[in-house]
């Protein structure tokens, strides 16, 4: 039961993070949220590839 609860919490946080990042997306840019920080990159940039 504990494992199921932890898995559900993890999935919920991942979806919430993705939703938060996508609200900042603008044409030509990609946003990511990691450790509570918002990262903004130009699409196709070297920095984005290094980040991923």
WOLIN-V581380 format. One record per backbone hydrogen bond with DSSP energy under -0.5 kcal/mol. NH is the residue of the N-H (numbers start at 1). CO is the residue of the C=O. If there is no record, write none. Layout:
# WOLIN-V581380
nh | co
NH | CO
NH | CO
This chain:
# WOLIN-V581380
nh | co
5 | 1
6 | 2
7 | 3
8 | 4
9 | 5
10 | 6
11 | 7
12 | 8
13 | 9
14 | 10
15 | 11
16 | 12
17 | 13
18 | 14
19 | 15
20 | 16
21 | 17
22 | 18
23 | 19
24 | 21
25 | 22
29 | 26
30 | 41
32 | 39
34 | 32
34 | 37
37 | 34
39 | 32
39 | 37
41 | 30
43 | 28
45 | 42
49 | 45
50 | 46
51 | 47
52 | 48
